[in-house]
Amino acid sequence: MKAVLFDMFGVLARVQSAESQVVIERTAGVSGKRFWDAYWSLRAPYDRGDVLGPAYWKNVGERLGTPFTGRQVDELIAADLASWSEVDQESVNFLVELAGRGVRLGLLSNIPEELAVHYEATQEWLGHFGVVGLSCRIGSAKPEAAAYEWCGRELGLPAEEILFVDDRPDNVLAAREVGMRGHVFTDVGTLAAVLEEEYTG
């Protein structure tokens, strides 16, 4: 193994909390499974950069049959960004440690443009990545094979020399299907042990 390719959310940053989801629901005026089905079913084009926040939330409102006002859309974008903005400091510290040891690092994240801009403006640790594959910039999102292949080309390495780390088993499986090694992230300690074995084995 010559490089580690990290996922962002669920590994380096936290996924939405129940509290942040409630804020989004209250802002939308719709809650429960019906809301989140619309939220996620329309998310892929937003993550790929095919649409921006206003169009995404317009589409969500139309799917729900409750169109949002312009003010609601602005508030929904803000609430959504806030819900994905909490980093996992233990994981970030480990990332910085790996960078200090000279480990080659890449990032592959499903992330919409507004959130990408927010992270670039606030998280200096992104500078430790030699390759940054943001779905909204590369035009493909996990688990699409093209997303992993883009990162492999940018890293300049054969797929089998890259370890992909993600909290979602389906994304790890997709990485393995293009030839990468894969690790389903649960905690920093387990990942550290896997990396130690990969480098020494």
Long-range contacts (C-beta under 8 A, 24 or more apart in sequence): 1-161, 1-162, 1-163, 1-181, 1-198, 1-199, 2-104, 2-157, 2-161, 2-162, 3-103, 3-104, 3-105, 3-106, 3-155, 3-157, 3-161, 3-162, 3-163, 4-98, 4-103, 4-104, 4-105, 4-106, 4-162, 4-163, 4-165, 4-195, 5-105, 5-106, 5-107, 5-108, 5-131, 5-148, 5-151, 5-155, 5-162, 5-163, 5-164, 5-165, 5-175, 5-180, 6-95, 6-105, 6-106, 6-107, 6-108, 6-129, 6-165, 7-107, 7-108, 7-109, 7-142, 7-164, 7-165, 7-166, 7-167, 7-168, 7-171, 7-185, 8-107, 8-109, 8-111, 8-119, 9-84, 9-109, 9-110, 9-111, 9-167, 10-166, 10-167, 10-168, 10-185, 11-88, 11-91, 11-165, 11-166, 11-167, 11-185, 12-87, 12-88, 12-91, 12-92, 12-95, 13-84, 13-85, 13-86, 13-87, 13-88, 13-119, 14-86, 14-87, 14-88, 15-84, 15-167, 16-83, 16-84, 17-83, 17-86, 20-79, 20-82, 20-83, 21-83, 23-79, 23-82, 23-83, 24-76, 24-79, 24-80, 24-83, 27-72, 27-75, 27-76, 27-79, 28-60, 28-61, 28-64, 28-66, 28-68, 28-72, 28-76, 29-66, 29-72, 30-64, 30-66, 34-64, 35-64, 38-63, 38-64, 44-141, 46-112, 46-136, 47-110, 47-111, 47-112, 47-135, 47-136, 47-141, 48-135, 48-136, 48-139, 48-140, 48-141, 49-112, 49-113, 49-135, 49-136, 49-137, 49-139, 52-112, 52-113, 52-114, 53-77, 53-80, 53-112, 53-113, 53-114, 56-112, 77-114, 80-115, 81-114, 81-115, 81-118, 84-111, 84-115, 85-115, 85-118, 85-119, 85-122, 87-123, 90-188, 91-188, 92-125, 94-188, 94-191, 94-192, 95-125, 95-128, 96-125, 96-128, 98-128, 98-195, 99-128, 103-195, 104-130, 104-155, 105-129, 105-130, 105-131, 106-130, 106-131, 106-132, 106-133, 106-151, 106-154, 106-155, 106-162, 107-131, 107-132, 107-133, 107-134, 108-133, 108-142, 108-147, 108-148, 108-151, 108-164, 109-133, 109-134, 109-135, 110-135, 110-141, 110-142, 111-135, 111-136, 112-136, 113-137, 130-155, 131-155, 142-166, 142-168, 142-171, 142-174, 143-170, 143-171, 143-173, 143-174, 144-174, 145-174, 145-177, 145-178, 148-174, 148-175, 148-178, 148-180, 149-178, 152-178, 152-180, 163-194, 163-195, 163-198, 165-191
